[in-house]
Structure formats: C-alpha cells, structure tokens
Amino acid sequence: MAITSAKQDALSHIQEGQLSTAAAQQFSGSFSISILTINYTLDLSVPQITFNITLAGINIGGGTLNMQNPSVTIGGSGPLGSKAEVTLTANFSANNVTYKITLQPPLSSATTYTGTLFSW
C-alpha cells in the first residue's frame, strides 16, 4: 500500500503558541531501582499524585496520593521469587514525595532504600 500525503494544514485548529493551562499544571516522571519502576504524575491543580508500580515489568499496584490520603504502601511479587514493598508519602506543605522501598530481586537478599522521589 502506498503512503500518500497532502499539502494542506490539517492542524489549523491548533494555534501557534497555544498551551492549555491544565497541561502546565501536570508533571510526569519515573524512578527505577533494579527491576522496580514507579511511574508518577503530579497534578498541581488538584493537588494529587497518581502512580503505578511495576516489578520486572509486572504491575503490582498503583493509586493516588492527596491531602486526604497522603501515604500508601503497596507490595507484590514477581518472577523467580522477586518481591517488593513500596511506601510513598506526599508532604503537600513541604512539596515533596518520599519513598521507602524494600526490594528483593531474584536470587538475592532484600535491600531497603529511602529517599525523596521528587519535589515541586
């Protein structure tokens, strides 16, 4: 099948320099240690942080941190005996999210990591 193209402005409805104010209030990122990854999005308009945690590519949980629910702990297991427990805590007055991660990769012993996931 041949690829065709047209020389018309198919995006004329999008003005140059146009930026949604809602888009300017959202920031996304990810953080990884070994086989564990935390993907997160901060929405300052609410404010809240939504997140998803994977262990060796397997989803072990996710959720939302906000003023009413500033901390959550999620644990799960993955292939070859891997295990993880993650506690995320949002401090909205200090503008940061901290983590405590206990991670046991396959054929290894568990290690605990603590720190600041991100600040705003």
C-alpha positions, 0 to 999 in steps of 0.5 A, spaced: 500 500 500 502 506 498 503 512 503 500 518 500 500 525 503 497 532 502 499 539 502 494 542 506 494 544 514 490 539 517 492 542 524 489 549 523 485 548 529 491 548 533 494 555 534 501 557 534 503 558 541 497 555 544 498 551 551 492 549 555 493 551 562 491 544 565 497 541 561 502 546 565 499 544 571 501 536 570 508 533 571 510 526 569 516 522 571 519 515 573 524 512 578 527 505 577 531 501 582 533 494 579 527 491 576 522 496 580 519 502 576 514 507 579 511 511 574 508 518 577 504 524 575 503 530 579 497 534 578 498 541 581 491 543 580 488 538 584 493 537 588 494 529 587 499 524 585 497 518 581 502 512 580 503 505 578 508 500 580 511 495 576 516 489 578 520 486 572 515 489 568 509 486 572 504 491 575 503 490 582 499 496 584 498 503 583 493 509 586 493 516 588 496 520 593 492 527 596 491 531 602 486 526 604 490 520 603 497 522 603 501 515 604 500 508 601 504 502 601 503 497 596 507 490 595 507 484 590 511 479 587 514 477 581 518 472 577 523 467 580 521 469 587 522 477 586 518 481 591 517 488 593 514 493 598 513 500 596 511 506 601 510 513 598 508 519 602 506 526 599 508 532 604 503 537 600 506 543 605 513 541 604 512 539 596 515 533 596 514 525 595 518 520 599 519 513 598 521 507 602 522 501 598 524 494 600 526 490 594 528 483 593 530 481 586 531 474 584 536 470 587 538 475 592 537 478 599 532 484 600 535 491 600 531 497 603 532 504 600 529 511 602 529 517 599 525 523 596 522 521 589 521 528 587 519 535 589 515 541 586 
